Amino acid sequence: MDSSGAHKIVLIAGVVFSVTGCAYIAPSISMASDFYQQTQSLYSSNTAAEESIRTDSRWIKIKRLLAADCKNSLNGQDSFLQWGAQACNEESVIEALNRNQEGIVIVYAMYNGYSLALLPRLELVESEPAVYLSALEAGVAKLHLESGYNGDVYATYRRQRTALGLEAVDKDTFNAYLRKMSANVDKLEAQYSKHAAIAAAKKADAYTKKNDLFVKDNPSKRVYISIKSKREGAQGINAELAKMKFIQSNYLTAETRLSNTGDNGVRHEYWVNGRKLPNNFTFDYMSNSLNLSVKRCEEEGAYAESPALTRQCLATIKNSLKEWGALSGNKNISDNAWDVSMPRSINGEINFVRWVKKIREQDAYYAERGEYER
């Protein structure tokens, strides 16, 4: 490893990038201290059959990750190691590593400290092998730095190397490379963070492209809202609703959530006169809410045996809707005031009288403070 912390193993060199990323959930380096506790029972037996070692799921997964990393490198993608021109299968990557003793030590140390808890879902891991291999290497290096656990690793390596297909490395050289690995923990953790950032940027870019295509194929559409009642006062409510421009836009959730949604990750946003509505708001909900409000007016009027009370109640709904629509289209109302005034939870009827009052209160508040975004 050179001064930058990059590996130089035959035709392999560590890859260092500087990319910032977000929204990427990767394995925690803190899991390193648990590695040995979960795996040492497997390595402690001197009588373990070579076949059981050769077919150990941990070793198979390490090889599969290295083969996937090799393919990424040859395709010009981010990789844990930079591989030369060669076949990228489980056997060929081990042959390449065997051409340099440091490569043998690093990969065996990773295998020896491997934890199933770190890589719980291999089908996801193999798409970004650099992230997980660098996390594993940094975790094992940190463990050696904290515990000085070198001698026993070499002992298990001597017993297992033939079954694993690894060439011989003498004890002094082996332990020297382990100490060198541990001395570079900070650099290895930094490389892990960089690989994770690159993966995050890659995922975000893939999502953006897929979402852009989806939005192109599923453009926004205007939606018309009305209520069912045929009463004269209720029709006045419909007249106000018809003046408003309700838009439904479509988008996909982030790629990491697509497999967990029953509707293939499709989501909608709702707008009125160019203003975004609350996340828990839908036009069906608004229509149902207004129908409930109208029904309540009719029931209150019937109970009081007062048609005038029904008309007054319906007029209140109509007037509040009229003002709400006017405020949503008023560019003098700040975005801050609109956003803050939106109800955070909607249960049953939407109280447009209260909503309008809050819009005006918040608009005055932000205008006074000078936080007036439009």
ZICOR-V482182 format. One record per run of one state. SS is the DSSP state (H for helix, E for strand, C for the rest). FROM is the first residue (numbers start at 1). TO is the last residue. Records with the same first field share a line. If there is no record, write none. Layout:
SS->FROM-TO  FROM-TO
This chain:
C->1-7  10-11  15-28  44-49  55-56  75-80  82-89  98-100  113-121  148-150  165-170  184-184  218-220  224-231  244-245  253-254  261-265  273-274  277-282  304-306  330-334  342-351  370-374
E->8-9  12-14  81-81  221-223  246-252  266-272  275-276
H->29-43  50-54  57-74  90-97  101-112  122-147  151-164  171-183  185-217  232-243  255-260  283-303  307-329  335-341  352-369
